[in-house]
């Protein structure tokens, strides 16, 4: 016989369920809507909402709906500063480097920049030199950087572009804002990003996103000499997409 769930554990679960449900509704939710969603009595739901509001986790709008409060915003900023716990995603990264023979990277947002979190060196005799762990900058020219910009919230993307010049690193670097925004839209549509000698000459890359709960938490990139990339781009793209699916399963487990 299963041990009954302790009351305080059940309350925490209900609070998390309520916060998650309200987070998915930009306009917020009424107490009645939340009660129906959770299958809970309306008085119980009101008590939960009042408790969360008193703690700053929720705020009541002028229209009577409940929205996420300032405490959640502070926690979100702290979470972003600490960064995603991505250690579990290094296994598929190493497998990706072994499968393709090419140098591979795991990247994530760190302090408002797209940073290299981990690297796995390729096995082929001629390969791209590794970017160092912690490398940041030039998101507009890197496959992983464009990927994160494509899936960022509009406000985050606008802030990044306002604070970073679209510097020309090679003749192929996109330096026009409108052209870059069109490229980001295409990346969202096709599901992966490429950098064909935009960051460095004779280096081409393909990157794909790792999603969790509909939000990008990381990206795998395969980097290859351009000549070899031209001959095997489809194979490399398929490999990085498969690795990202595996990573998503690990992140959700």
C-alpha positions in Angstrom: 0.0 0.0 0.0 1.4 3.4 -1.0 2.2 5.8 1.7 -0.2 8.7 1.7 1.2 12.0 0.4 2.0 14.3 3.3 -0.2 17.4 3.4 2.7 19.9 3.0 4.1 18.0 0.0 0.6 18.1 -1.6 0.4 21.8 -1.0 3.8 22.4 -2.7 2.7 20.4 -5.7 -0.6 22.3 -6.0 1.3 25.6 -5.7 3.7 24.6 -8.5 0.8 23.4 -10.7 -0.9 26.7 -10.2 2.2 28.7 -11.0 2.9 26.6 -14.1 -0.6 27.0 -15.4 -0.7 30.8 -14.9 2.8 31.1 -16.5 1.3 29.7 -19.7 -1.3 32.4 -19.9 0.1 35.8 -20.7 -3.2 37.4 -19.8 -3.3 35.6 -16.5 -6.1 33.4 -15.0 -9.1 33.9 -12.8 -9.6 32.0 -9.7 -12.5 30.2 -11.3 -10.5 29.2 -14.4 -7.7 27.8 -12.2 -10.1 25.9 -9.9 -11.6 24.2 -13.0 -8.2 23.4 -14.4 -7.0 21.9 -11.2 -10.3 20.2 -10.3 -10.2 22.0 -6.9 -13.0 23.7 -4.9 -13.1 27.4 -5.5 -12.6 28.4 -1.8 -9.5 26.2 -1.7 -8.2 27.8 -4.9 -8.7 31.3 -3.5 -6.8 30.3 -0.4 -3.9 29.1 -2.5 -3.9 32.2 -4.7 -4.0 34.5 -1.6 -1.1 32.6 -0.1 1.0 32.8 -3.3 0.1 36.5 -3.7 1.2 37.3 -0.1 4.5 35.7 -0.9 5.0 37.8 -4.0 4.8 34.8 -6.3 1.5 36.1 -7.9 0.0 39.5 -8.5 -3.7 40.4 -9.2 -4.3 42.5 -12.2 -6.8 45.2 -12.6 -9.1 42.9 -14.5 -9.1 40.4 -11.6 -6.8 37.8 -13.2 -3.8 36.4 -11.4 -0.4 36.8 -13.0 3.2 35.9 -12.0 4.5 38.2 -9.4 7.8 39.9 -8.7 9.2 37.1 -6.6 9.0 34.8 -9.6 10.7 37.4 -11.8 13.6 37.6 -9.3 13.9 33.8 -9.2 13.9 33.7 -13.0 16.7 36.3 -13.1 18.7 34.3 -10.5 18.2 31.1 -12.5 19.4 32.8 -15.7 22.5 34.1 -13.9 23.3 30.7 -12.5 22.8 29.1 -15.9 21.2 25.8 -16.9 22.5 22.7 -15.2 23.7 21.1 -18.4 26.2 18.5 -17.2 23.9 15.7 -18.1 24.0 16.8 -21.8 27.7 16.2 -22.2 27.2 12.5 -23.0 25.2 13.0 -26.2 27.8 15.8 -27.1 30.6 13.3 -26.9 28.6 10.7 -28.9 27.9 13.4 -31.6 31.7 14.1 -31.9 32.4 10.3 -32.2 29.6 9.8 -34.8 30.6 12.7 -37.0 34.3 12.8 -36.4 34.0 16.5 -36.1 34.5 18.9 -33.3 31.3 19.5 -31.4 30.0 22.1 -28.9 27.4 22.6 -26.3 26.3 26.2 -25.9 23.8 28.1 -23.7 22.9 31.7 -22.7 25.2 33.0 -20.0 25.0 36.5 -18.7 23.3 37.8 -21.8 25.8 36.1 -24.2 25.8 32.8 -26.1 28.7 30.9 -24.5 30.4 27.6 -25.2 29.7 25.4 -22.2 31.5 22.2 -23.2 33.5 20.9 -26.2 34.2 17.5 -27.7 37.1 17.2 -30.1 36.6 15.4 -33.4 38.6 12.3 -34.5 39.4 13.2 -38.1 42.9 14.0 -39.0 42.0 17.5 -40.3 39.5 19.2 -38.0 38.5 22.5 -36.7 40.4 23.8 -33.6 38.2 23.8 -30.5 36.6 27.0 -29.2 37.5 27.3 -25.6 34.9 26.7 -22.9 33.4 30.0 -21.9 33.9 31.6 -25.4 31.3 34.2 -26.1 30.5 36.9 -28.6 29.5 37.4 -32.2 26.2 35.6 -31.9 25.1 37.1 -35.2 27.9 35.2 -37.0 27.9 31.8 -35.2 25.4 29.0 -35.9 24.7 28.5 -32.2 24.4 32.3 -31.6 21.9 32.8 -34.4 20.0 29.8 -33.1 19.6 31.3 -29.6 18.7 34.7 -31.1 16.0 33.0 -33.3 14.4 31.4 -30.3 14.9 34.2 -27.7 12.0 36.3 -26.5 11.7 39.4 -28.7 12.7 41.7 -25.8 15.9 39.6 -25.2 16.7 39.5 -28.9 16.1 43.3 -29.3 18.3 44.0 -26.2 21.1 41.9 -27.5 21.1 43.5 -31.0 20.9 47.0 -29.4 24.0 46.2 -27.4 26.1 44.4 -30.0 27.4 45.7 -33.3 26.9 43.4 -36.3 30.6 43.3 -37.0 31.9 41.9 -40.2 34.2 38.9 -39.5 34.3 37.5 -43.0 32.8 38.5 -46.4 29.9 36.2 -45.5 29.0 37.7 -42.1 25.4 39.1 -42.0 25.8 42.7 -41.0 22.4 44.1 -41.9 19.8 43.9 -39.2 16.8 43.2 -41.5 18.8 40.5 -43.2 19.7 38.9 -39.9 16.1 39.0 -38.7 15.0 37.3 -41.9 17.6 34.6 -41.3 16.4 34.1 -37.7 12.9 33.6 -39.0 14.1 31.0 -41.4 16.0 29.3 -38.6 12.8 29.0 -36.5 11.0 27.5 -39.5 13.5 24.9 -40.5 14.6 23.9 -37.0 18.4 24.3 -37.2 21.0 27.0 -38.0 24.1 27.1 -40.1 27.2 29.2 -40.3 29.0 28.8 -43.7 32.2 30.8 -43.2 30.4 33.6 -41.4 32.5 33.5 -38.3 35.8 32.2 -39.7 37.0 31.4 -43.2 37.2 27.7 -44.1 35.0 26.8 -41.2 31.3 25.8 -41.5 28.9 24.7 -38.7 25.4 23.4 -38.1 23.6 23.8 -34.8 20.3 22.6 -33.5 18.3 23.5 -30.3 17.7 21.5 -27.2 14.2 22.4 -25.9 12.6 21.8 -22.5 9.0 22.8 -21.8 9.0 24.7 -25.0 12.1 26.8 -24.1 15.6 26.5 -25.6 18.0 25.4 -22.9 21.0 24.6 -25.0 22.3 23.8 -28.4 24.7 21.3 -30.0 27.0 22.5 -32.8 29.1 20.5 -35.2 32.0 22.4 -36.8 33.8 21.2 -39.9 36.3 22.4 -42.5 34.1 24.0 -45.2 35.2 21.6 -48.0 34.2 18.5 -46.0 31.0 20.3 -44.7 29.9 20.9 -48.3 30.1 17.2 -49.0 28.4 16.0 -45.8 26.1 18.8 -44.6 23.0 16.7 -44.7 24.6 13.9 -42.7 25.9 16.4 -40.1 22.5 18.1 -39.9 20.8 14.8 -39.3 23.3 13.8 -36.6 23.0 17.0 -34.7 19.2 16.9 -34.8 19.2 13.3 -33.5 21.6 14.3 -30.7 19.4 17.2 -29.6 16.4 14.8 -29.4 18.4 12.5 -27.2 19.4 15.4 -25.0 15.8 16.5 -24.7 14.8 13.0 -23.5 17.6 13.2 -20.9 16.7 16.7 -19.8 13.0 15.6 -19.3 13.9 12.4 -17.4 
